[in-house]
Amino acid sequence: MKIIILGAGQVGGSLAAQLASEANDITVIDTDAVRLRELGDRLDIRTVQGKGSFPTVLRQAGADDADMLIAVTSSDETNMIACQVAYTLFRTPTKIARVRESAYLTRGGLFHNEAVPIDVLISPEQVVTNYIKRLIEHPGALQVLDFAEGKAQLVAVRAYYGGPLVGQELRFLRQHMPGVDTRVAAIFRKDRPIIPKGDTIIEADDEVFFIAATRDIRAVMSELRRVEKTHKRVIIAGGGNIGERLAEAIESRYQVKIIEASKARADYLSQNLDRAVVLHGSASDRELLIEENIEEVDIFCAVTNDDEANIMSSMLAKRLGARKVMTLINNPAYVDLVQGGEIDIAISPSQTTIGTLLTHVRRGDIVNVYSLRRGAAEAIEAVAHGDARSSKVVGKAIGQIDLPPGTTIGAIVRDEEVLIAHDSTVIESDDHVILFVIDKKHIRDVERLFQVGLTFF
């Protein structure tokens, strides 16, 4: 696929790295020559220096025969105009744009071919807000991913000493919970992936990815780790777009306080939020945190746009007694350094957003893609189409399907029913199949499994 990416920042650069490794023809446009040189030295891609909304620059990048334009610069307006130019002059089939400003998003009917021709809108703030909200709702989870409109979830937890299943073979999971059907999709042990089998023994500190119907998630988590109490008190450090949206999303269910350094922004938040308490001050102010009883806080969530400020305020909150800290970190180099120490969960906006973008790049009917383990693995929701003659999966039991190496099928969602995958489970047309892929070089093979042969038409 020939893809033009506008913007060589965290999202654009990470996306280029992912897609270039999958044999796509990638061209990256940016005004920053240094960034482009770094990307070009590291990846097998073309780079073009210039403003991505200019017709001459797009033509130089190969827009005449490009399959897709992905505009992820830091400017909403540049992204929107680039899509307009790509549609009007080059008839680019698929146009994806990152639009952050909520003023553009709240008005319906703006984004279509007769107005601003964007096929897929990506709002990173909303994606990250939803991601953090799911983590708050599932105490103890490292990652929570929705499939089939929330009917099934994939959850990552760290197995702790003393958990009922630690030191036991996976086949005992069903004996422990006879009324709950679940499947362990993958295990990461000291950053090495392990394909789970019945005789695989879970060890303490393993990162375990399991899939189950959403209603059963809490029961399964209790087998792998101590059940944490439901969260009640949340402090959000930073009242920007993400902080505001997160407060709006959770203030009806939790006691929420926001700490915001800007007096004008704090005044705005206090007028626009219903229940959340807005505090004007610095989240790194020890006296302020003590005054707000930080030792009684269940979650401290740092979401300013400054990585260092987020890390320092989170470490201070943890040392002062906050039960759990979540930290937004834009620089991917920091994520592995800090997670698992005093910072419980490090959230990378670029990796969270990339999954949404990959959903629209994948071939076949792919509904959801989630990037896992900082891009090392992927969880994919694909829809099976066709019949036994035209499809490689429809009409076959899972045990008969020739899955690529490192790939497992975790569950199937059929209408309203969540079926945990077993070798004897037969896939039907229109099933939503949830797969876990730990070896990224086999992504293309997974896509081919769900592409319908010509006999279907």
C-alpha positions in Angstrom: 0.0 0.0 0.0 1.3 3.5 -0.9 0.9 5.7 2.1 1.8 9.4 2.7 2.2 10.5 6.3 2.2 14.2 7.2 4.1 14.9 10.4 7.3 13.2 11.7 6.5 13.7 15.4 5.9 10.9 17.9 2.7 9.6 16.2 3.9 10.1 12.6 7.4 8.6 13.3 6.0 5.6 15.3 3.4 4.9 12.6 6.0 5.1 9.8 8.2 2.6 11.7 5.2 0.2 12.1 4.0 0.4 8.5 7.5 0.3 6.9 8.2 -3.0 8.7 5.1 -4.4 7.0 6.3 -3.9 3.4 4.3 -0.7 2.7 5.6 2.1 0.5 5.8 5.0 3.0 6.6 8.7 2.4 6.8 11.1 5.3 6.4 14.9 4.9 7.6 17.4 7.5 9.0 20.9 7.7 11.8 19.7 10.1 14.8 18.5 8.1 16.5 17.1 11.2 13.5 14.9 12.2 13.2 13.6 8.6 16.9 12.8 8.4 16.7 10.8 11.7 13.7 8.9 10.4 15.3 8.3 6.9 18.5 6.9 8.5 16.5 4.5 10.7 13.8 3.3 8.3 13.4 2.2 4.7 11.1 5.2 3.8 11.1 8.3 1.5 11.1 11.7 3.1 10.0 15.1 1.7 10.7 18.4 3.4 8.0 21.0 3.1 4.5 22.0 4.2 2.2 19.0 3.8 -0.8 21.1 2.8 0.9 22.5 -0.3 -0.1 20.8 -3.6 3.5 20.8 -4.9 4.8 19.1 -1.8 2.0 16.4 -1.9 2.7 15.8 -5.6 6.5 15.4 -4.9 5.5 12.9 -2.2 3.6 10.8 -4.8 0.0 11.9 -4.1 -0.9 11.2 -7.8 -1.1 7.5 -7.1 -1.2 7.2 -3.2 -3.7 4.9 -1.6 -3.9 6.8 1.7 -3.0 10.1 3.3 -2.5 10.2 7.1 -2.3 13.7 8.4 -0.9 13.8 11.9 0.9 17.1 12.2 0.5 19.3 15.3 -1.8 21.7 13.4 -5.4 20.7 13.0 -5.7 23.3 10.1 -2.8 21.8 8.2 -4.2 18.3 8.5 -7.7 19.5 7.3 -6.4 21.5 4.4 -4.0 18.6 3.3 -7.0 16.3 3.1 -9.0 18.8 1.1 -6.1 19.2 -1.4 -5.6 15.4 -1.6 -9.3 15.0 -2.4 -9.7 17.9 -4.8 -6.4 17.5 -6.8 -5.4 13.9 -6.4 -8.6 12.0 -5.6 -6.7 10.1 -2.8 -9.1 7.2 -1.8 -8.6 7.3 2.0 -7.8 10.4 4.0 -7.2 10.2 7.8 -6.6 13.3 9.9 -5.8 14.0 13.5 -8.0 16.8 14.7 -7.6 17.8 18.4 -9.6 21.0 18.8 -13.1 20.1 20.2 -14.6 23.2 18.5 -14.2 21.4 15.2 -15.5 18.1 16.5 -18.7 19.3 18.2 -20.4 20.5 15.1 -21.8 17.6 13.1 -21.7 17.5 9.3 -18.4 19.3 8.9 -16.4 16.3 7.7 -17.7 14.8 4.4 -16.8 15.1 0.7 -19.0 18.2 0.1 -17.3 20.1 3.0 -14.0 19.0 4.6 -13.3 15.6 2.9 -11.9 13.5 5.8 -12.8 9.8 5.8 -11.5 9.0 9.3 -11.1 11.5 12.2 -8.7 10.7 15.0 -9.0 12.6 18.2 -5.9 11.6 20.4 -7.3 13.3 23.5 -10.5 11.3 23.3 -8.7 8.1 22.6 -6.4 8.6 25.6 -9.3 9.7 27.8 -11.2 6.5 27.1 -8.1 4.4 27.7 -7.5 6.0 31.2 -11.2 5.7 32.1 -11.1 2.0 31.5 -8.0 1.6 33.7 -9.8 3.5 36.5 -12.8 1.2 36.2 -10.6 -1.9 36.5 -8.4 -1.6 39.6 -5.2 -3.7 39.1 -5.2 -3.7 35.3 -2.2 -2.5 33.3 -4.2 -2.3 30.1 -7.9 -2.7 29.3 -9.0 -3.0 25.6 -12.6 -3.1 24.3 -13.8 -5.4 21.5 -17.1 -5.8 19.7 -18.5 -2.6 21.1 -17.6 -3.5 24.7 -19.0 -7.0 24.8 -15.5 -8.5 25.3 -12.3 -7.1 26.8 -8.7 -8.0 26.7 -7.0 -7.2 30.1 -3.3 -7.2 31.1 -2.5 -7.8 34.7 0.7 -8.5 36.6 0.6 -11.8 38.4 1.5 -11.4 42.1 2.9 -13.7 44.7 0.1 -15.3 46.5 -2.4 -15.2 43.6 -4.5 -18.4 43.4 -3.1 -19.3 39.9 0.6 -18.3 40.4 2.7 -21.5 40.3 -0.1 -23.5 38.6 -0.6 -24.7 35.1 -3.1 -22.8 32.9 -5.4 -25.8 32.5 -6.4 -25.3 36.2 -8.0 -21.9 35.4 -11.2 -23.7 34.4 -11.3 -25.7 37.6 -10.9 -22.6 39.7 -13.7 -20.8 37.9 -16.2 -23.4 36.6 -18.8 -20.8 35.8 -16.5 -18.4 33.9 -15.0 -19.0 30.5 -11.8 -17.2 29.7 -8.6 -17.6 27.8 -5.0 -16.4 28.4 -4.0 -14.9 25.0 -0.3 -14.3 25.8 2.2 -14.0 28.6 5.2 -11.7 28.8 7.9 -12.8 31.1 10.8 -10.4 31.6 9.8 -8.8 28.3 9.9 -12.2 26.4 6.6 -13.4 24.9 5.3 -16.8 25.7 2.6 -18.6 23.7 0.3 -20.0 26.5 -0.4 -23.7 26.4 -2.3 -25.9 28.9 0.9 -26.9 30.8 2.3 -23.3 30.9 2.9 -22.3 34.5 2.2 -18.7 35.5 5.0 -17.1 37.5 4.9 -14.1 39.8 5.6 -10.9 37.9 4.4 -12.3 34.6 2.4 -9.9 32.5 -0.7 -11.9 31.6 -3.1 -10.9 28.8 -6.5 -12.6 29.1 -9.7 -12.2 27.3 -13.3 -12.8 28.6 -16.8 -11.4 28.3 -16.8 -8.0 30.0 -19.0 -9.1 32.8 -16.5 -11.8 33.8 -13.3 -9.6 33.8 -13.2 -8.9 37.5 -13.7 -12.6 38.5 -10.7 -13.6 36.3 -8.5 -10.8 37.7 -9.1 -12.1 41.2 -7.4 -15.4 40.2 -4.2 -13.7 39.1 -3.8 -11.0 41.7 -5.2 -9.6 45.0 -8.5 -7.9 44.3 -8.2 -4.2 44.8 -11.0 -2.2 46.2 -13.1 -0.1 43.8 -11.5 3.3 43.4 -13.3 6.3 44.9 -11.0 9.3 45.1 -9.1 10.5 42.0 -6.8 13.5 41.6 -6.1 14.7 38.1 -2.9 16.7 37.6 -3.4 19.0 34.6 -6.6 20.6 33.4 -5.9 20.6 29.7 -8.0 18.8 27.0 -7.3 15.3 28.5 -7.7 16.4 32.1 -11.0 18.1 31.4 -12.5 15.2 29.3 -11.4 12.7 31.9 -13.0 14.7 34.7 -16.2 15.0 32.7 -16.2 11.2 32.0 -15.8 10.1 35.6 -17.0 12.9 37.9 -20.5 11.3 38.3 -19.0 8.1 39.7 -15.9 9.2 41.6 -14.8 12.0 43.9 -12.6 14.0 41.5 -10.2 16.9 42.1 -8.2 18.6 39.3 -5.0 20.5 40.0 -4.4 23.2 37.3 -1.4 25.7 37.3 -3.1 28.3 35.1 -5.6 30.6 37.0 -7.6 31.3 33.9 -7.9 27.7 33.0 -8.8 26.7 36.5 -11.6 29.4 36.5 -12.8 27.9 33.2 -12.9 24.4 34.5 -14.7 25.3 37.7 -17.5 26.9 35.6 -17.7 24.0 33.1 -17.5 20.9 35.4 -20.4 19.8 37.4 -19.0 17.9 40.4 -15.2 17.9 40.2 -13.3 20.2 42.6 -10.8 22.5 40.8 -7.7 23.5 42.6 -5.4 26.3 41.4 -1.8 25.3 42.0 1.2 23.0 41.1 0.8 19.2 41.3 4.4 19.1 42.5 3.5 21.3 45.5 4.1 19.0 48.5 2.1 21.1 50.9 -0.9 21.2 48.5 -0.9 17.4 48.1 -0.7 16.9 51.9 -3.5 19.5 52.4 -5.6 17.5 49.9 -5.1 14.2 51.9 -3.0 12.6 49.1 -2.6 9.5 51.4 -6.3 8.8 51.0 -6.3 9.1 47.2 -6.9 5.9 45.2 -5.5 7.2 41.9 -3.3 10.2 41.1 -3.3 10.7 37.3 -0.8 13.2 35.8 -1.9 14.3 32.3 -0.2 17.7 31.7 1.7 18.1 28.4 5.1 18.2 30.2 6.6 14.7 30.7 9.1 15.8 33.4 6.3 17.5 35.4 4.1 14.4 35.1 6.9 12.1 36.2 8.0 14.3 39.2 4.5 15.0 40.5 3.6 11.3 40.2 6.7 10.2 42.1 5.9 12.7 44.8 2.3 11.7 45.1 3.3 8.0 45.4 5.8 8.8 48.1 3.2 10.8 50.0 0.8 7.8 50.0 -1.3 7.7 46.8 -2.4 4.1 46.2 -1.8 4.2 42.5 -0.3 6.7 40.0 -0.9 6.8 36.3 1.4 9.1 34.2 1.0 10.4 30.7 4.4 10.3 28.9 4.9 11.5 25.4 8.6 10.4 25.0 8.6 6.7 24.4 12.2 6.4 25.7 10.8 7.3 29.2 8.0 4.8 29.3 10.0 1.7 30.0 12.3 3.6 32.4 9.6 4.6 34.8 6.8 2.0 34.6 6.7 -0.6 37.4 8.7 1.5 39.9 7.0 4.3 41.8 4.9 4.9 38.7 2.3 2.1 38.3 1.2 2.8 34.8 2.9 4.9 32.1 0.6 5.9 29.3 2.0 6.6 25.9 -0.4 8.8 23.8 1.3 7.9 20.5 1.0 4.2 21.1 -2.6 4.5 22.1 -3.4 6.6 19.1 -1.5 4.4 16.6 -3.8 1.5 17.3 -6.8 3.6 16.1 -4.8 4.5 12.9 -3.8 0.9 12.2 -7.5 -0.1 12.3 -7.9 1.8 9.0 -4.7 0.7 7.4 -5.1 -3.0 7.8 -6.5 -5.0 4.9 -9.6 -7.2 5.2 -12.5 -6.2 7.5 -10.5 -5.1 10.5 -12.7 -3.4 13.2 -10.2 -2.8 16.0 -6.4 -2.8 16.3 -4.5 -2.2 19.5 -0.8 -1.8 19.8 0.5 -3.7 22.8 3.8 -3.7 24.7 5.0 -0.4 23.0 4.3 -1.8 19.5 5.9 -5.3 20.0 2.5 -7.1 19.7 -1.0 -6.4 18.4 -4.5 -7.3 19.3 -6.8 -7.4 16.3 -10.6 -7.7 15.9 -11.4 -9.0 12.4 -14.8 -9.8 10.9 -15.1 -13.1 9.1 -16.9 -13.0 5.7 -17.9 -15.4 2.9 -18.5 -19.1 3.1 -16.4 -22.3 3.3 -15.4 -21.9 -0.4 -14.4 -18.3 -0.4 -13.0 -17.8 3.1 -9.9 -19.4 4.8 -11.6 -19.3 8.2 -15.4 -19.5 7.8 -16.8 -23.0 8.4 -13.6 -24.2 10.0 -12.9 -25.2 13.6 -10.1 -23.0 15.2 -7.9 -26.1 15.5 -8.0 -26.6 11.7 -7.0 -23.0 10.8 -3.4 -22.6 9.8 -2.6 -19.6 12.0 0.7 -17.7 11.4 3.5 -18.3 14.0 2.9 -16.4 17.2 -0.8 -15.9 16.6 -3.6 -17.0 18.8 -7.4 -16.6 18.6 -8.7 -15.5 22.0 -12.5 -15.2 21.5 -15.3 -14.9 19.0 -18.2 -12.5 19.4 -21.4 -13.8 17.6 -24.3 -11.3 17.8 -24.6 -10.7 21.6 -22.7 -13.9 22.6 -19.0 -14.0 23.6 -17.5 -17.4 22.8 -14.0 -18.1 24.3 -12.0 -19.8 21.6 -11.4 -23.6 21.8 -10.0 -25.8 19.1 -13.4 -27.2 18.4 -15.1 -23.8 18.0 -16.3 -23.3 14.4 -16.1 -19.8 12.9 -19.2 -18.6 11.1 -19.7 -15.7 8.7 -20.0 -12.3 10.4 -18.3 -13.5 13.5 -16.0 -11.0 15.2 -12.7 -12.8 15.7 -10.3 -11.5 18.3 -6.7 -12.4 17.7 -3.4 -11.8 19.5 -0.3 -11.4 17.4 3.1 -11.4 19.2 5.3 -11.4 16.0 4.5 -8.3 14.0 6.1 -9.6 10.8 3.1 -12.0 10.4 0.5 -9.2 10.4 0.1 -9.5 6.6 -0.6 -13.3 6.9 -3.3 -12.6 9.5 -4.9 -10.0 7.2 -4.9 -12.5 4.3 -6.8 -15.0 6.5 -9.7 -12.6 6.6 -9.7 -11.5 3.0 -12.5 -13.0 0.9 -11.7 -14.9 -2.3 -13.3 -14.0 -5.6 -15.8 -16.8 -5.5 -17.7 -14.9 -2.8 -18.7 -12.1 -5.3 
